[in-house]
Amino acid sequence: MKHLSIALLLAAACCPIAEAVIYNASWDNGAGTTASGTFDIDTAALLNPGFNPNSGAWLTGMSITIVNALPGNAPGGTYTLSAQNFASLNLTQAVDMSAELVGQAGFSGGGLSVTLANGMWHTHGNSSLSNDAAGWPATDMQLVSFILAGPTGVPDIAAWLSSVNNAQRTYSAGYNMIVVALEGAHHRPLMSYDDMGKERATWVTGDFANSSRRRDVNVSSGEVGTSWKAGANGVFGVAAGYGSQREDLALDGRNDVDGKYMFAEYDHRLASGWIVSVLGMVGSWDAEILRGYLDAGVPDHSYGETGVATRTARLRFDAPTLATVGGFGLSPFVSYSVTQTEVDAYTETGGAFPASYDAQKHQSEEGRLGLVGTRDLTASTRLRLSFEAIHRFDGQGPSLTGQDITGGVAFELDGSDPSPDCVRYGLDIDHKLTPTTMLSISAFGSSTGEVPDVSGAISLRHAF
């Protein structure tokens, strides 16, 4: 389960508030008196990275802040923790306290709520918190439960965080828009298309992709481009395109992204027959996000708009035909691509619990190793079969940070790890309609990964 941390922004006029993890909490003094407030774990002073849980070598200065919790005391107060207070819980870092307590105390369900028994935590002398399994004075307030805090009026914090996390789809959408173009007509070098004996060519292409196994995403794009020979062994091409994505979210929410991109590629054939190609793409996208969530059991929605920018570069090497099997000429290839994705900060409108989101930025890196088999079916029709293994070199995606507007509750949600490996397989059919006009169709499938489940393209090329 991914770590979720949520911080409450407390108003302060004279000094900044340290980053913290806030829990709604309740206390019981054992005599029928209860109190409620917040349980604030200060994450500004984490444990030493070299901490040994069995040595008790905790970093000094860690604190718990009680707000409006203790009857008879002024609202708020800071209680310093000594090493022995945390030692029995065997924590690795303060922000993981909820996960650690699940294994140490009575688990109360819901994934985030924990009940402490046997007087494990209680105020001691109103100056510190201590671990006293043997018992505790009746005048002290025992911490009996806590749960991650959220906007006032939201009964299910985990569900609220899940709806907020849908904003991560916007980052993914920007990446998908570039991938679909590269998975479509540009999954092969320009030089791999027949030049039909001419110096220049133009094309019109439509790409599509769908993913339904892990998410419900449909992407399409179209472009127009032109290419020309650059010297005896080179080809240079440019194109402009438009793409859109539609993704359905929970409770009739959606994530719609569309925009424009530019493309440029240079291919060079070496004396050995290898083709070296360098490709670059930039995209500018507009995202509209309708986030669905429950407000007192009734579906509600908040709406947001933001901008997404993507930049991609790919280096690829295609070998000449190295062997022939069953009439297919076999040619291996290898490629490496880097994609940078940036999402602008934005604020939602409408609904009971709109939120604001900070900007995101991430760089993904991908390598491919594949094999292409080519065979002429007729004088005017060529078949290409391809298989490729894909590996992602980058790690966890960008975290999502921001805050609920109505309650001033900040959140920090970890990014997800990409599926590191998958395979992709498919075919291309190039058919000459006339000596200078060619129709190309491609269709691909893949194993579960970061590439679309199915994708394809259709393009019409004319040489002159």
Secondary structure as UniProt FT lines:
FT   STRAND          4..8
FT   STRAND          20..28
FT   STRAND          34..42
FT   TURN            49..50
FT   TURN            53..56
FT   TURN            60..61
FT   STRAND          63..67
FT   TURN            71..72
FT   STRAND          78..80
FT   HELIX           83..87
FT   TURN            88..90
FT   HELIX           94..96
FT   HELIX           97..104
FT   STRAND          106..107
FT   TURN            110..112
FT   STRAND          114..115
FT   TURN            118..119
FT   STRAND          122..124
FT   TURN            125..127
FT   STRAND          128..130
FT   TURN            133..134
FT   TURN            138..139
FT   STRAND          142..148
FT   TURN            152..153
FT   HELIX           157..164
FT   HELIX           165..167
FT   HELIX           168..183
FT   HELIX           185..187
FT   HELIX           190..192
FT   TURN            196..197
FT   STRAND          200..211
FT   STRAND          217..229
FT   STRAND          234..249
FT   TURN            250..252
FT   STRAND          253..269
FT   TURN            271..272
FT   STRAND          275..295
FT   TURN            296..297
FT   STRAND          298..318
FT   STRAND          323..325
FT   TURN            326..327
FT   STRAND          328..343
FT   STRAND          346..347
FT   STRAND          355..357
FT   STRAND          360..376
FT   STRAND          381..392
FT   STRAND          400..404
FT   TURN            405..407
FT   STRAND          409..413
FT   STRAND          421..434
FT   TURN            435..436
FT   STRAND          437..446
FT   STRAND          454..463
//
